């Protein structure tokens, strides 16, 4: 099961070091999401990271940076819904309904479905799906390896996400709200559990 980490919406002191340490400890994919950031701010941040990790980064903004820095790809959402003309690389997309998943899944490398659980980082952003709804979506082939679960995901949820047929889990609040000394140990625990062959 894939493990994807999304950055916090705002830059913070020590963020480049924290992201680098995630990559050094085996993070496969980072989604760079900074809704209010300029291309210059995003570029300055990327320049603080080792170049070897650029192919593991997907950007949600300033899509031109994907080619400039050799990033993994781009992520479409309500703010940036269109693939730039001529772009041929990796594409993922945010979906907030099963209908959206059905509509967009075939055009993307993977899609995010949210919110699966009550959000940790966004107050009042509550789960939109019952377990029964998600099980039926799995049986119908809507949820599969190309659909990543997002929203309120913690360590405890990983077995259920795997059981529901999701291809991966997308983490935000659960990672970034850890104390500094617990940050990497917690990520390693998540990584270990996500690679566990769950038997149901």
Backbone bond lengths (Angstrom), bond angles and torsions (degrees), N, CA, C in turn:
res aa  C-N    CA-C-N  psi(-1)  N-CA   C-N-CA  omega(-1)  CA-C   N-CA-C  phi
1 X - - - 1.466 - - 1.529 108.97 -
2 X 1.353 116.28 130.95 1.461 120.42 179.75 1.524 110.95 -67.46
3 X 1.323 115.33 148.59 1.459 121.58 172.87 1.519 106.44 -123.00
4 X 1.331 116.43 117.60 1.465 122.37 -178.20 1.520 107.83 -118.04
5 X 1.323 117.42 136.08 1.469 121.52 176.05 1.521 108.68 -113.21
6 X 1.347 116.09 134.11 1.472 122.00 173.96 1.526 108.10 -102.00
7 X 1.332 116.43 139.81 1.462 119.74 176.94 1.530 110.42 -68.97
8 X 1.325 115.82 163.46 1.465 120.27 170.95 1.527 108.18 -68.99
9 X 1.345 118.75 155.48 1.473 120.22 -177.39 1.531 113.52 -63.71
10 X 1.337 116.79 -30.89 1.468 120.27 179.42 1.531 109.99 -107.19
11 X 1.318 115.32 148.98 1.470 119.82 172.74 1.531 108.54 -68.14
12 X 1.316 116.56 151.13 1.465 119.70 174.71 1.526 109.52 -140.44
13 X 1.311 115.00 158.82 1.465 120.46 -178.52 1.534 110.16 -62.32
14 X 1.310 115.66 130.65 1.466 119.58 179.43 1.519 113.78 85.54
15 X 1.342 116.86 5.54 1.473 119.35 -176.33 1.529 112.07 -65.44
16 X 1.329 117.10 -41.61 1.469 119.23 -179.06 1.528 111.01 -61.04
17 X 1.331 116.35 -39.32 1.472 120.51 178.61 1.528 110.35 -66.76
18 X 1.333 115.94 -40.21 1.473 119.97 -179.84 1.524 110.77 -65.11
19 X 1.332 116.50 -44.12 1.469 120.78 179.17 1.527 110.33 -64.25
20 X 1.324 116.43 -43.48 1.467 120.34 178.42 1.527 110.72 -58.93
21 X 1.333 116.78 -42.09 1.466 119.57 -179.66 1.531 111.63 -67.34
22 X 1.333 117.90 -32.04 1.475 120.23 174.23 1.526 110.05 -63.08
23 X 1.330 116.34 -47.11 1.466 119.84 178.60 1.529 111.07 -61.35
24 X 1.332 116.02 -43.19 1.468 120.17 -179.34 1.531 111.38 -61.93
25 X 1.328 115.86 -26.51 1.461 120.53 -179.44 1.524 113.14 -99.98
26 X 1.346 115.69 18.05 1.456 119.53 168.08 1.508 117.87 103.05
27 X 1.351 118.53 9.51 1.467 118.60 176.40 1.526 109.25 -64.19
28 X 1.333 116.08 126.56 1.470 120.65 -178.87 1.520 112.63 -82.91
29 X 1.351 116.24 -43.30 1.474 119.66 -174.10 1.527 110.23 -136.47
30 X 1.333 115.87 128.53 1.459 122.59 172.41 1.518 108.18 -114.02
31 X 1.331 117.10 131.59 1.462 121.29 173.12 1.527 107.73 -99.22
32 X 1.328 115.05 118.07 1.463 122.24 -179.60 1.522 108.19 -88.90
33 X 1.337 115.45 104.05 1.470 121.14 -176.86 1.525 109.03 -121.56
34 X 1.319 116.06 106.48 1.464 122.94 -179.92 1.527 107.60 -134.87
35 X 1.346 117.77 80.02 1.477 121.39 -169.60 1.522 115.50 -52.53
36 X 1.334 118.19 -34.67 1.467 119.13 -175.88 1.510 114.46 -98.44
37 X 1.325 117.87 5.27 1.469 120.42 -171.55 1.519 112.56 -83.74
38 X 1.323 114.79 144.96 1.472 120.91 175.51 1.527 109.05 -81.52
39 X 1.327 115.71 165.93 1.467 120.51 176.61 1.529 109.88 -60.33
40 X 1.331 116.39 -36.56 1.472 120.56 179.92 1.535 110.61 -64.95
41 X 1.329 116.36 -45.20 1.477 119.95 179.44 1.525 111.46 -63.46
42 X 1.321 115.67 -42.42 1.468 120.00 178.73 1.526 110.50 -64.39
43 X 1.334 115.68 -43.29 1.458 120.20 179.22 1.518 111.99 -62.64
44 X 1.335 116.09 -42.08 1.473 120.31 178.56 1.527 110.60 -61.22
45 X 1.326 116.52 -39.34 1.464 119.95 179.11 1.530 110.36 -66.35
46 X 1.308 116.76 -46.92 1.467 120.45 -179.18 1.534 111.48 -60.50
47 X 1.332 116.18 -34.57 1.464 119.84 -179.95 1.535 112.28 -67.46
48 X 1.320 117.02 -18.15 1.469 120.47 178.29 1.533 112.46 -82.56
49 X 1.339 116.37 -8.28 1.463 120.64 -178.06 1.527 110.07 -99.99
50 X 1.338 118.20 148.90 1.473 119.66 175.70 1.533 110.47 -59.93
51 X 1.317 115.72 136.01 1.468 121.27 -176.36 1.533 112.33 -58.46
52 X 1.317 116.45 -28.49 1.475 119.58 -177.11 1.530 112.59 -62.81
53 X 1.354 116.82 -18.50 1.472 119.50 -177.96 1.524 113.42 -95.03
54 X 1.325 118.04 -3.82 1.473 120.30 -179.25 1.541 112.39 -55.70
55 X 1.352 119.29 -40.34 1.470 119.08 -178.64 1.533 114.19 -70.37
56 X 1.344 116.70 2.13 1.472 119.94 176.69 1.533 112.13 -107.56
57 X 1.344 116.38 5.95 1.474 120.60 -174.78 1.524 110.96 -110.03
58 X 1.337 115.18 130.92 1.473 122.69 174.97 1.528 107.09 -112.66
59 X 1.322 117.54 128.96 1.466 120.12 -178.34 1.527 112.43 -100.04
60 X 1.339 115.94 141.06 1.469 122.29 177.44 1.526 111.28 -94.78
61 X 1.314 117.63 -13.04 1.467 122.75 -177.84 1.513 109.62 -135.12
62 X 1.360 115.24 166.64 1.466 121.10 171.45 1.538 110.66 48.51
63 X 1.334 114.50 60.61 1.473 120.22 -172.22 1.538 113.99 -58.22
64 X 1.329 116.81 -22.93 1.469 118.93 179.69 1.527 111.32 -61.42
65 X 1.334 117.25 -22.21 1.471 120.58 -179.38 1.526 111.98 -67.55
66 X 1.332 116.88 -21.52 1.471 119.90 -178.51 1.520 110.81 -60.29
67 X 1.337 116.65 -43.52 1.465 118.80 179.94 1.525 111.48 -80.12
68 X 1.337 116.89 -35.25 1.468 120.52 -179.06 1.532 111.14 -60.88
69 X 1.347 115.48 -42.46 1.471 120.03 -175.19 1.528 113.54 -103.61
70 X 1.323 117.48 -2.10 1.459 119.09 -178.76 1.523 112.47 68.66
71 X 1.346 115.57 40.76 1.471 120.03 -178.18 1.526 111.08 -72.99
72 X 1.323 114.78 164.50 1.473 120.78 179.22 1.520 111.03 -60.60
73 X 1.360 116.51 -41.91 1.459 118.30 -179.08 1.501 113.84 172.92
74 X 1.349 114.93 -160.63 1.471 122.36 -176.56 1.520 110.00 -125.35
75 X 1.339 114.73 156.50 1.463 120.91 -179.75 1.521 109.14 -124.47
76 X 1.321 116.57 125.48 1.466 122.25 -178.88 1.531 110.17 -92.41
77 X 1.337 115.15 145.46 1.471 120.67 177.79 1.528 108.53 -155.78
78 X 1.315 116.45 -170.09 1.459 120.85 -177.99 1.519 113.50 -59.83
79 X 1.328 117.09 -34.40 1.471 121.24 179.11 1.520 111.51 -76.21
80 X 1.314 115.65 -37.91 1.476 120.96 -177.10 1.527 108.85 -129.55
81 X 1.361 117.18 79.26 1.466 119.81 -171.30 1.529 115.73 -86.82
82 X 1.336 117.55 -10.40 1.462 119.58 -171.68 1.525 112.70 -109.52
83 X 1.329 115.92 139.45 1.464 120.82 171.66 1.531 107.53 -72.61
84 X 1.334 118.64 129.39 1.473 119.59 179.88 1.531 111.13 -59.46
85 X 1.295 116.01 146.23 1.465 121.57 179.54 1.524 110.65 -56.48
86 X 1.324 115.27 128.50 1.460 120.08 177.41 1.514 115.18 86.80
87 X 1.354 116.99 -7.57 1.467 119.34 -178.78 1.524 110.67 -73.36
88 X 1.335 116.98 132.87 1.472 120.58 -175.71 1.532 113.45 -123.49
89 X 1.326 117.86 3.44 1.466 120.23 -172.33 1.524 114.48 -86.79
90 X 1.328 114.59 -161.50 1.471 123.82 -179.61 1.532 110.37 -61.69
91 X 1.334 116.10 134.66 1.467 121.54 177.96 1.530 108.87 -133.21
92 X 1.337 115.19 131.61 1.463 120.04 168.81 1.527 107.27 -126.92
93 X 1.343 116.69 169.83 1.471 119.78 -174.77 1.523 110.52 -151.42
94 X 1.336 115.72 146.85 1.470 121.80 173.00 1.516 110.08 -83.51
95 X 1.323 116.81 131.35 1.467 122.32 175.44 1.527 108.61 -125.47
96 X 1.338 115.18 140.36 1.466 120.00 -178.79 1.523 112.19 -119.21
97 X 1.331 115.77 15.46 1.474 120.60 174.55 1.524 107.99 -156.22
98 X 1.320 115.73 159.31 1.465 120.29 177.37 1.528 110.41 -66.50
99 X 1.345 116.21 -30.10 1.470 120.74 177.75 1.539 110.18 -63.60
100 X 1.332 115.34 -41.44 1.473 119.29 177.89 1.523 111.04 -64.12
101 X 1.334 116.31 -39.61 1.469 120.08 178.14 1.523 109.53 -58.55
102 X 1.338 116.30 -48.27 1.467 120.72 179.53 1.520 111.82 -59.73
103 X 1.321 115.87 -39.17 1.466 121.04 -176.61 1.532 111.96 -69.82
104 X 1.352 116.74 -40.09 1.467 119.80 -168.10 1.526 115.15 -106.30
105 X 1.320 117.63 -16.40 1.465 120.02 -171.01 1.528 113.07 -56.68
106 X 1.328 116.40 -40.97 1.474 119.48 -175.33 1.530 112.33 -69.22
107 X 1.348 117.38 -21.50 1.470 120.79 -178.94 1.525 113.07 -91.85
108 X 1.328 116.99 -1.91 1.468 120.72 -172.87 1.524 111.20 -123.24
109 X 1.326 115.17 158.47 1.467 119.82 171.73 1.524 110.06 -69.29
110 X 1.329 115.95 -37.45 1.466 122.13 170.46 1.524 108.00 -162.44
111 X 1.330 115.97 164.88 1.467 121.07 176.64 1.528 109.04 -127.52
112 X 1.331 115.39 154.45 1.469 121.91 172.06 1.524 107.80 -94.95
113 X 1.326 117.94 135.40 1.466 121.71 169.92 1.516 107.76 -114.07
114 X 1.336 116.17 125.86 1.469 120.06 -178.65 1.529 110.67 -148.19
115 X 1.351 117.55 164.46 1.464 126.54 -10.16 1.542 111.06 -88.96
116 X 1.338 115.48 127.82 1.468 119.82 -179.11 1.521 110.77 -76.43
117 X 1.339 116.12 -43.31 1.473 121.48 175.96 1.519 108.12 -122.58
118 X 1.320 117.14 173.70 1.463 120.45 176.65 1.528 109.05 -63.21
119 X 1.321 116.27 130.04 1.463 121.31 -175.25 1.523 112.40 -62.26
120 X 1.337 114.98 143.50 1.461 121.45 174.89 1.528 109.44 -86.53
121 X 1.331 116.96 -38.01 1.463 121.32 -172.33 1.535 113.88 -94.89
122 X 1.332 117.55 -20.12 1.476 120.40 -179.18 1.526 109.32 -115.75
123 X 1.315 116.43 111.86 1.459 120.30 -178.75 1.527 110.54 -66.59
124 X 1.337 116.32 136.83 1.459 121.04 178.21 1.516 114.54 78.99
125 X 1.330 117.28 5.73 1.474 122.03 -179.98 1.525 106.50 -97.79
126 X 1.345 115.17 93.42 1.458 120.37 -169.69 1.524 112.68 -98.08
127 X 1.317 114.85 159.45 1.463 122.14 178.65 1.523 110.73 -51.58
128 X 1.333 116.14 137.55 1.471 120.61 -176.78 1.528 112.85 -106.80
129 X 1.335 116.84 -2.81 1.464 119.33 -173.19 1.525 110.69 -135.87
130 X 1.331 116.01 138.41 1.465 119.36 172.73 1.525 108.40 -82.07
131 X 1.316 115.53 160.23 1.471 119.99 178.08 1.531 109.67 -59.55
132 X 1.335 116.03 -38.07 1.471 121.26 -179.87 1.540 110.68 -62.15
133 X 1.348 116.34 -43.18 1.468 121.24 178.39 1.523 110.78 -60.48
134 X 1.331 115.85 -43.35 1.466 120.16 -178.71 1.528 111.49 -68.59
135 X 1.336 116.55 -37.65 1.474 119.94 177.52 1.527 110.73 -63.14
136 X 1.347 116.21 -42.09 1.466 120.22 178.76 1.529 111.03 -65.61
137 X 1.340 116.21 -37.24 1.469 120.65 178.07 1.528 110.51 -65.83
138 X 1.320 116.50 -35.82 1.469 120.20 176.32 1.532 110.09 -66.25
139 X 1.332 115.66 -45.42 1.476 120.12 -179.57 1.523 111.30 -62.75
140 X 1.342 116.04 -32.25 1.472 120.66 179.81 1.529 112.28 -81.70
141 X 1.336 116.85 -3.64 1.457 120.35 -180.00 1.515 114.57 81.76
142 X 1.341 116.62 9.91 1.474 119.52 178.69 1.529 109.04 -75.44
143 X 1.329 115.81 -47.96 1.468 120.26 175.83 1.522 108.56 -88.99
144 X 1.324 115.47 122.01 1.465 121.11 179.01 1.525 108.81 -151.52
145 X 1.311 117.18 -161.73 1.467 121.23 -174.18 1.527 113.31 -66.29
146 X 1.347 117.99 -14.70 1.468 120.37 179.37 1.534 112.37 -91.58
147 X 1.337 117.06 1.76 1.469 120.77 -178.08 1.526 109.14 -112.35
148 X 1.343 115.68 124.09 1.460 122.10 -179.61 1.526 109.78 -105.43
149 X 1.317 116.14 134.90 1.464 121.44 -178.82 1.526 110.29 -84.06
150 X 1.340 116.12 130.90 1.468 122.07 -179.61 1.526 109.08 -133.02
151 X 1.331 115.99 145.78 1.456 120.73 173.97 1.521 113.19 112.36
152 X 1.335 115.52 103.20 1.460 120.59 174.23 1.510 115.42 70.25
153 X 1.323 117.32 19.72 1.468 119.41 -173.46 1.519 111.27 -81.12
154 X 1.331 114.44 130.16 1.458 122.19 176.04 1.523 108.41 -126.32
155 X 1.307 114.00 174.70 1.464 121.42 178.31 1.527 112.13 -48.61
156 X 1.331 115.64 -43.55 1.475 121.24 -175.03 1.522 112.82 -64.34
157 X 1.343 116.82 -23.20 1.464 120.43 -176.24 1.521 113.98 -84.36
158 X 1.330 117.67 -16.58 1.470 119.54 -171.76 1.531 114.13 -57.53
159 X 1.334 119.72 -43.28 1.473 118.06 178.04 1.529 112.96 -60.07
160 X 1.342 116.98 -40.46 1.465 119.85 179.97 1.529 110.73 -66.70
161 X 1.336 117.29 -40.39 1.464 120.94 179.14 1.527 110.31 -61.45
162 X 1.329 115.59 -41.54 1.468 119.54 177.04 1.522 110.62 -64.22
163 X 1.329 116.57 -41.49 1.477 121.11 -178.90 1.524 111.47 -64.72
164 X 1.334 116.53 -30.77 1.473 120.78 -179.36 1.530 112.40 -81.74
165 X 1.334 117.02 -0.97 1.457 120.02 173.95 1.513 116.42 89.25
166 X 1.345 117.12 6.92 1.467 118.96 178.51 1.526 110.17 -66.41
167 X 1.332 115.29 148.26 1.461 120.41 178.66 1.518 113.34 -79.65
168 X 1.342 116.12 -12.62 1.455 119.01 -179.09 1.509 111.91 -178.56
169 X 1.333 114.15 176.52 1.458 122.08 179.51 1.526 108.38 -123.76
170 X 1.341 115.47 138.94 1.459 121.95 179.71 1.522 107.97 -109.68
171 X 1.321 116.15 124.37 1.465 121.42 -173.07 1.510 111.41 -114.81
172 X 1.337 114.71 141.66 1.452 120.05 176.03 1.533 107.94 -137.85
173 X 1.330 116.66 -82.81 1.464 120.81 -176.16 1.515 113.97 -56.54
174 X 1.330 117.50 -40.67 1.461 120.55 -175.60 1.530 111.63 -63.42
175 X 1.323 117.46 -30.17 1.467 120.85 179.11 1.525 111.01 -83.67
176 X 1.353 116.18 -50.72 1.468 119.46 -169.72 1.528 113.50 -77.90
177 X 1.324 117.88 -15.96 1.469 119.09 178.54 1.531 112.93 -89.18
178 X 1.328 116.68 3.01 1.463 119.52 176.37 1.533 110.37 -72.31
179 X 1.328 115.90 147.06 1.468 120.04 172.63 1.524 108.68 -63.19
180 X 1.322 116.10 152.88 1.465 121.03 -174.09 1.529 112.29 -53.45
181 X 1.323 116.35 -43.05 1.474 119.21 -176.51 1.533 112.23 -72.70
182 X 1.342 116.58 -19.72 1.474 120.42 -178.73 1.528 112.36 -97.68
183 X 1.328 116.52 -8.46 1.468 122.57 -170.64 1.534 112.52 -56.16
184 X 1.318 117.34 -57.95 1.471 120.17 -177.80 1.536 111.72 -73.08
185 X 1.338 120.61 -43.87 1.474 118.81 175.74 1.532 112.83 -54.80
186 X 1.345 116.30 -39.10 1.462 119.86 179.08 1.533 110.54 -66.13
187 X 1.339 116.20 -44.70 1.464 119.50 178.56 1.531 110.97 -60.40
188 X 1.322 116.73 -43.02 1.476 120.18 179.97 1.525 111.50 -62.46
189 X 1.335 115.85 -35.91 1.467 120.30 176.49 1.530 110.30 -65.38
190 X 1.330 116.63 -43.60 1.469 121.44 176.46 1.529 110.55 -60.00
191 X 1.332 115.18 -45.49 1.466 120.69 -177.75 1.532 110.74 -63.18
192 X 1.329 115.35 -43.22 1.467 119.99 179.57 1.524 110.73 -61.54
193 X 1.345 115.85 -44.01 1.467 120.05 -178.51 1.530 111.13 -69.15
194 X 1.341 117.31 -37.40 1.471 119.78 -178.15 1.526 111.92 -68.34
195 X 1.336 117.08 -26.41 1.462 119.53 179.55 1.530 112.36 -90.68
196 X 1.324 115.50 -0.17 1.460 121.38 -179.02 1.525 109.84 -72.43
197 X 1.320 119.15 130.93 1.475 119.42 177.87 1.532 110.45 -77.75
198 X 1.325 115.53 89.76 1.462 120.19 -177.73 1.530 110.46 -61.79
199 X 1.285 116.10 133.65 1.469 120.83 178.15 1.522 109.09 -110.69
200 X 1.334 115.39 117.10 1.481 119.36 -178.19 1.517 109.55 -116.17
